[in-house]
């Protein structure tokens, strides 16, 4: 195996391999959701690089009822500056 083989650790594809082009992030669509794996500095015993599970996200970002998309990108500092105050 080579450096373009990702060995996935954790998540729904734990223990499987995936061909990459050496990217730092691997995103796999599974049942309509995006599952993310991030490259680590560890090498797999059989060759290739270990990628650790980073979680699941909806393809379109935040969804009403699950999370508030506006709140996800807002920050207390940005809110204070918008109102003319300091934080």
SULVEN-V811211 format. One record per residue. N is the residue number from 1. SS is DSSP state (A for helix, B for strand, O for the rest). PSI is psi in radians with two decimals (* if undefined). Layout:
n=N ss=SS psi=PSI
n=N ss=SS psi=PSI
//
This chain:
n=1 ss=O psi=2.80
n=2 ss=O psi=-3.06
n=3 ss=O psi=-0.28
n=4 ss=O psi=0.17
n=5 ss=B psi=2.11
n=6 ss=B psi=2.27
n=7 ss=B psi=1.95
n=8 ss=B psi=2.29
n=9 ss=B psi=2.17
n=10 ss=O psi=3.02
n=11 ss=O psi=-2.93
n=12 ss=O psi=-0.29
n=13 ss=O psi=0.47
n=14 ss=O psi=2.26
n=15 ss=O psi=-0.08
n=16 ss=O psi=2.97
n=17 ss=B psi=2.69
n=18 ss=B psi=2.33
n=19 ss=B psi=2.33
n=20 ss=O psi=3.08
n=21 ss=O psi=0.50
n=22 ss=O psi=0.24
n=23 ss=O psi=2.65
n=24 ss=O psi=-0.39
n=25 ss=B psi=2.31
n=26 ss=B psi=2.22
n=27 ss=B psi=2.21
n=28 ss=B psi=2.31
n=29 ss=B psi=2.14
n=30 ss=B psi=2.07
n=31 ss=O psi=0.73
n=32 ss=O psi=0.03
n=33 ss=B psi=2.70
n=34 ss=B psi=2.16
n=35 ss=B psi=2.27
n=36 ss=B psi=2.40
n=37 ss=B psi=2.35
n=38 ss=B psi=2.39
n=39 ss=B psi=2.41
n=40 ss=B psi=3.14
n=41 ss=B psi=-0.02
n=42 ss=B psi=2.52
n=43 ss=B psi=2.47
n=44 ss=O psi=2.59
n=45 ss=O psi=-0.65
n=46 ss=O psi=0.15
n=47 ss=O psi=2.80
n=48 ss=O psi=3.09
n=49 ss=B psi=2.54
n=50 ss=B psi=2.30
n=51 ss=B psi=2.22
n=52 ss=B psi=2.49
n=53 ss=B psi=2.32
n=54 ss=B psi=-0.09
n=55 ss=B psi=-3.08
n=56 ss=B psi=2.43
n=57 ss=B psi=2.68
n=58 ss=B psi=2.50
n=59 ss=O psi=-0.56
n=60 ss=O psi=0.21
n=61 ss=O psi=-2.64
n=62 ss=O psi=2.54
n=63 ss=O psi=2.44
n=64 ss=O psi=2.39
n=65 ss=O psi=-0.38
n=66 ss=O psi=-0.90
n=67 ss=O psi=2.74
n=68 ss=O psi=1.89
n=69 ss=A psi=-0.62
n=70 ss=A psi=-0.67
n=71 ss=A psi=-0.48
n=72 ss=A psi=-0.56
n=73 ss=A psi=-0.20
n=74 ss=O psi=2.70
n=75 ss=O psi=2.68
n=76 ss=A psi=-0.66
n=77 ss=A psi=-0.77
n=78 ss=A psi=-0.69
n=79 ss=A psi=-0.74
n=80 ss=A psi=-0.72
n=81 ss=A psi=-0.61
n=82 ss=A psi=-0.58
n=83 ss=O psi=0.01
n=84 ss=O psi=0.16
n=85 ss=O psi=3.03
n=86 ss=O psi=2.62
n=87 ss=O psi=*
//
